[in-house]
Amino acid sequence: MLIRSLTLTLLLAIAGPLFAGDNDSPLDVDKGNYRPLIVIASSTVDPVWVSLKKSLEDPANKQGIADRKLKVYTILNMAGQLDGKDLGQQDTMALLRSLKLGAGAYPKVFLMGKDGETKLSAAGEEAKSVDLKKVFDTIDALPAAEKELVAAPPPPAATEAAPAKGTKNGKPAKPAKPAKPPEMPDD
């Protein structure tokens, strides 16, 4: 029995990272519905983040953010947030993995389209020139097909099925007893 447990543990340790993959990113949830704006900075006092935060909090810009369906992701000092609410460490790391970032200068700003493609990217000194007006202009310049892209609607609700065999007057039959599990031989 000990050998089986060790073998199973070893298999899970090796195969676990393979199952994680790239499909665990928070950006996958937004694809087709929202445009993620991702800001990565080394600290909360980074000039790029401070200027973007000020413009994001401006009431005049809040309507523009809602109209353009923007979601703001921030990663400041390796702590992630989505629209001001903390992301877990797993989600933050999955977000970074999905961006496939190499080593480079901070800060970084990305605007992703509803289709999941990068529409605006800036890093280092170039990121200092990115403001909310530039983000809005980039979105407004997108083709109409990307602007109207919406995720596939959920499948229609299942209609009520005909009563199953063994039912009377629409009442369900008694559930069967579960089968007894097979005996495991001792090692």
N, C-alpha and C positions, 0 to 999 in steps of 0.2 A: 504494500500500500504506500509506503514511503517513496518508493521509486516512482510510482505513478504520479504522486503529488509533486515531486521534484521535476519530473518531465513536463508536466502541465505548466508549472510555474516558469520553467525555462522557455517553453513555447510562447507563453503569453508575454514574457519579457522581450522576446525577440520580435514577435509579430505585433505587439501593441503600437509602436510608432508607425508601422505600416498602415494600420487601420485609421490612424488619426488623419492623414492626408491633408489636402488643401481645402477640403469642403467644409471645414468647421469655422470659417471666417464669418464675422458679423456682417461683412459686406454682402455675403450671399443672400442674406435675408432682405436686404434693401434692393437687390437687383430687380429692375423692372418697375419699381415703385418710387424710389428716391434717388437723389444724387448725393453721394457722400462727399463731404469736404473734410479732408484729413489734414490736421496740423500736427507736426511732430517738432518738439522743441526740447532743449536740454533743461529748461527750468521755467517756472511760472512768470519770471520777470524778463523773459526773452522779448526783445522789442517787436518781433514779428507777431508773436502771440498777443502781446499787450495791445497793439494797434488793431489786430483782427477782433479781439475780444470786445474792445470799445465799440467798434462798428457793428458787431453782432448784437450788442445790447441796446443799440439805438432803436427806439420805437419805429422810426421811419423805415429802417431796414428789415425789421421783423416781418412785415407784410411781404416784402420782396423774397425773403427766405421761404415763407410759407407758399407763396405763389410758384416759386421755382422748385419746390419740394426738396429742399436741402436738409441733410442731416449732418451735423457737425461732430466729427470724431476728433478728439485731441489726445495726444500722448505726450505728457509733460513729465520729464524725469522718470520715464518708464511706467507711469501710472496712466491708464487709459480712461477716457470718459466719452460718453455719447450724449450730446445735448446737455452737458452739465451733470449727468448721472454717472457714477463710477461703473466702469466695466470690470469684470473680474480679471485676474492675472492671465487665465487661460485665454479669454477672449482678446485681451490686449496682445498677447503673443501670437495668436492666430491672425489677428489683423496685420501685424508686422510681417508674418510669413507670407500672407496673401499679396502684400505689396512687393515682395521680392526685392527688398532694398539691399544694396551693397553698402560697404563702408563709405562714408562721405560726411560732408559738413552738415551741421545742424544750422538752422532749422530747415524743415521741409514742408511744403504745402502741395497737396494733391486734390484735384477735383475729378471725381469719377462720374461718368455718365450713367444713365439708367441701364445702359447696355453692359455696364461693367468695365468699359474701356476708360483709360486715363484721358481726360480732356484738357487738363492743365497740370503742369508739374513744374515746381521750382525748388531749388535747394541753395543753401548758403546765402551769398549776397543777393542772388536773384530773388530769393523768397522775400526779401525786404520790400520789393516793389509790388508784391501781391497785396491787393486790398479787396474789399468786398465789391467795389465797383468793377474791378477787373474780373472777378468771379461771375458777377451778374452779366457782364458783357459777353463773356465766354459762353455762358448758358444761352443767352439770347441769340447768339450767332450760330447755334447748333441747327442742323437740318430739322425740318418739321417732323420727319419720321422718328427722330430720337426724342423730340419734345413730347410726342404723343405716345411713346412706348409705355405700355402698361403690362404688368405681369399677367400671365394667363389666368382667367377667372377660375375659381375653385370648381371642381366637378359638381354637377347638380346633386342635390340630396337624393339619396336612394328612395325610391318609392316603396311603399309597403308591399312586401312580398306575400305571395299566397301562403296560407297556413301549411306548415310542414306535415309530413306524414306522421301519424301517431297523435295528432291533436284532435280534440273534439271541441266544436263550437268556438274555434279560435283560441282555446286555452292551450298552453304549452304542455307537452308530455313531461313526465317525471324524468329528471336527469339520471343517466345510468351511473352505476357505481364505478369509480376509477379502477383501472386494472392494477393488480399488485405488481410492483416493480420486480424485475428479475433479481435473483440472489447473486451477489458478487462473491466469487471464490476468494479466500484469503491467500495471501502470498506466503 
